[in-house]
Amino acid sequence: MAAPAPPRIFSPARRIAARRRAERLQALPGAARYMLDDMVEDVLERLSFLRHEPARALVIGDRTGTLAKALRGQGCDVTEADATSGLNEERPYPQSDFDFVASLSALDTLDDPVGALIHMRGALAPGGLALASLVGAGSLPALRAAMLAADGDRPAPRLHPAIDVRAGAQLLQRAGWANPVVDVRPLDVRFTDLASLVADLRAQGLGNVLDRPGPPLGKTTLARAAEAFGTRTVERFEILTFSGWRS
């Protein structure tokens, strides 16, 4: 009997649209990019610590191109991919000879993250390393509280469900990664108001891509949310990193 299809949580069309909008916004002066900058820096530090010098790499989801540029500077042959260019992370990759695969801010909006992790492992040659960074479950506590306060007794689906460390470890085990490790680190950012946070989320492709996102915010609800969020608020992002090998 075939395995049941995973439940539909996210909209692939909305995910692609959000990433394309982020690409356009990234061309504007001063566009927020701290999420991917942090992930790229972390990946390069891990490669250095592990003394893994890939010859062929697949980089998924880095709209900045920074990671690919850094790897090419080290003599690596890099393939870049993203959903906006036709990649579907929940399907097998056409190649299986990479000795390094990196996925940045991509797995957190997939209905089948286990399938995506299996396909990442399948893209690796034996002995290859995979790293996946994503926004984790402890992120955006101030925004979540503001949305709950604004919606009152009838909260609507405004923010994504997210993966925590324990669930991430279970996903890697199910996906068959060798020597799997999951860790989390915080990234705190100060915002002048709710509008500045929303602008940053859109610029980084982190907006709502739920298949059923709930009704739009009316003016009154939005005003309540802005008041609850406050001014000069420090918001927290928690970044999960998955690492593992193909044996």
C-alpha positions in Angstrom: 0.0 0.0 0.0 1.3 3.4 -1.0 2.2 5.8 1.9 -0.4 8.5 2.4 0.4 11.9 1.0 1.6 14.5 3.6 -1.1 17.0 4.6 -1.2 20.2 2.6 0.1 23.0 4.9 1.9 25.3 2.5 1.1 26.6 -0.9 3.9 25.9 -3.5 2.6 28.7 -5.7 2.6 31.2 -2.8 6.1 30.0 -1.8 7.4 30.7 -5.3 5.7 34.1 -5.4 7.2 35.1 -2.1 10.7 34.1 -3.2 10.3 36.0 -6.5 9.1 39.1 -4.6 12.1 38.8 -2.3 14.4 38.7 -5.3 12.9 41.9 -6.6 13.1 43.6 -3.2 16.7 42.5 -2.8 17.6 44.8 -5.7 16.5 47.8 -3.7 19.0 49.8 -1.6 19.1 48.8 2.0 17.1 45.6 1.6 17.2 43.3 4.6 19.3 40.2 4.1 20.6 39.4 7.6 19.0 35.9 7.7 20.8 34.5 4.7 24.0 36.4 5.6 24.0 34.7 9.0 23.3 31.3 7.4 26.1 31.7 4.8 28.6 32.7 7.5 27.6 29.7 9.6 27.9 27.3 6.7 31.4 28.6 5.8 32.5 28.3 9.5 31.3 24.7 9.7 33.1 23.8 6.5 36.3 25.2 7.9 35.8 23.5 11.3 35.1 20.2 9.6 38.0 20.7 7.1 35.6 19.7 4.4 36.8 21.2 1.1 34.2 20.3 -1.6 35.0 19.9 -5.2 31.4 19.9 -6.4 28.6 21.6 -4.5 24.9 22.2 -4.8 23.6 25.4 -3.1 19.8 25.7 -2.6 18.0 28.9 -1.7 20.8 31.5 -1.4 19.3 34.4 -3.3 22.4 36.5 -2.4 24.8 34.3 -4.3 27.3 34.8 -1.5 27.9 31.2 -0.6 28.4 30.1 -4.2 30.9 32.9 -4.7 32.8 32.0 -1.6 32.9 28.3 -2.6 34.0 29.1 -6.2 36.8 31.2 -4.7 38.0 28.0 -3.1 38.1 26.2 -6.4 34.7 24.5 -6.0 32.4 23.8 -9.0 29.0 25.1 -7.7 25.5 24.5 -9.0 22.9 27.0 -7.7 19.2 26.1 -7.5 16.0 27.5 -6.1 12.2 27.0 -6.5 12.0 30.2 -8.5 14.1 28.5 -11.2 12.1 25.3 -11.3 13.6 23.3 -8.5 11.1 21.3 -6.4 12.9 20.3 -3.2 10.4 17.5 -2.6 11.5 15.6 -5.7 14.8 13.8 -6.5 17.7 15.9 -7.9 18.9 15.0 -11.3 22.5 14.5 -10.1 24.0 12.4 -7.3 27.7 13.3 -7.4 28.0 16.3 -5.2 30.3 16.1 -2.2 28.5 19.0 -0.5 24.9 20.2 -0.5 23.7 23.3 1.3 20.0 24.3 1.8 19.3 27.8 3.1 15.9 28.9 4.4 14.1 26.4 2.2 12.9 23.4 4.3 10.7 25.4 6.6 7.9 25.8 4.1 7.7 22.3 2.7 4.9 19.9 3.3 7.3 16.9 3.1 10.6 17.9 4.8 11.6 14.2 5.2 11.3 13.7 1.5 13.4 16.8 0.8 16.1 15.6 3.3 16.1 12.2 1.6 16.6 13.8 -1.8 19.4 16.0 -0.4 21.2 12.9 0.8 20.5 11.3 -2.6 22.3 14.1 -4.3 25.5 13.4 -2.4 28.3 11.2 -3.4 29.4 8.7 -0.8 31.2 10.6 2.0 29.5 13.8 1.1 28.3 16.4 3.6 24.8 18.1 3.8 23.9 21.2 5.7 20.5 22.7 6.0 19.6 26.0 7.7 16.0 27.0 8.4 13.9 29.3 10.6 12.9 27.2 13.7 10.0 27.0 16.1 11.3 29.6 18.6 11.2 32.4 16.1 9.0 35.6 16.1 7.6 35.3 19.6 6.7 39.1 19.7 4.9 38.8 16.4 3.0 35.7 17.4 1.9 37.4 20.6 0.8 40.6 18.7 -1.2 38.5 16.2 -3.0 36.7 19.0 -3.7 39.9 20.8 -5.1 41.5 17.6 -7.3 38.6 16.6 -8.8 38.2 20.1 -11.0 35.2 20.8 -10.9 34.0 17.2 -7.2 33.7 16.2 -6.6 33.1 12.5 -3.7 31.2 11.0 -1.1 34.1 10.5 2.3 32.4 11.1 3.7 29.1 10.0 4.1 26.0 12.1 7.8 25.4 12.5 10.3 22.7 13.3 12.0 22.5 16.7 15.3 20.7 17.6 13.6 17.5 18.8 11.5 17.3 15.6 14.5 18.1 13.5 16.5 15.2 15.0 13.6 12.8 14.2 13.4 14.1 10.6 17.1 13.4 10.0 16.8 9.9 11.5 13.8 9.1 9.2 15.7 10.6 6.2 18.7 8.3 6.8 21.5 10.9 7.3 24.7 9.5 8.8 26.0 11.1 12.0 23.1 13.6 12.1 23.3 16.7 14.3 20.8 19.4 14.9 21.6 22.6 16.7 20.0 26.0 17.2 21.2 29.5 17.6 19.4 32.8 18.2 19.4 35.9 16.0 18.0 39.0 17.7 16.9 42.1 15.7 15.5 45.4 16.9 12.6 46.8 15.0 11.1 50.3 15.2 7.6 49.0 14.7 5.5 46.2 13.2 5.7 47.6 9.7 9.4 47.4 9.7 9.3 43.8 10.7 6.8 42.9 8.0 8.9 44.7 5.4 12.0 42.7 6.5 10.1 39.4 6.4 8.9 40.1 2.8 12.3 41.2 1.6 13.7 37.9 2.9 11.0 35.6 1.5 9.7 34.9 5.0 6.1 36.0 4.6 3.0 33.8 5.0 2.8 31.0 2.4 0.2 28.9 4.1 -2.2 27.1 1.8 -5.1 28.5 3.9 -3.7 31.7 5.4 -6.9 33.0 6.9 -8.7 36.3 6.3 -6.7 39.5 5.5 -6.0 41.9 8.4 -8.5 44.7 8.5 -7.5 48.2 9.5 -8.7 47.8 13.1 -7.0 44.4 13.6 -3.8 45.7 12.1 -3.9 48.7 14.4 -4.3 46.4 17.4 -1.4 44.2 16.2 0.8 47.2 15.8 0.0 48.5 19.2 0.6 45.1 20.8 4.0 44.8 19.0 5.1 48.2 20.2 8.1 50.2 19.2 11.8 49.5 19.4 11.0 45.8 20.0 13.6 43.2 19.9 12.4 40.2 17.9 14.1 36.8 18.0 14.7 34.4 15.1 15.9 30.9 16.0 17.9 29.3 13.2 18.1 25.5 13.1 21.0 23.8 11.4 20.9 20.2 10.2 24.1 18.4 9.4 24.9 14.9 8.3 26.7 12.7 5.8 26.1 10.1 3.2 27.8 6.9 4.2 
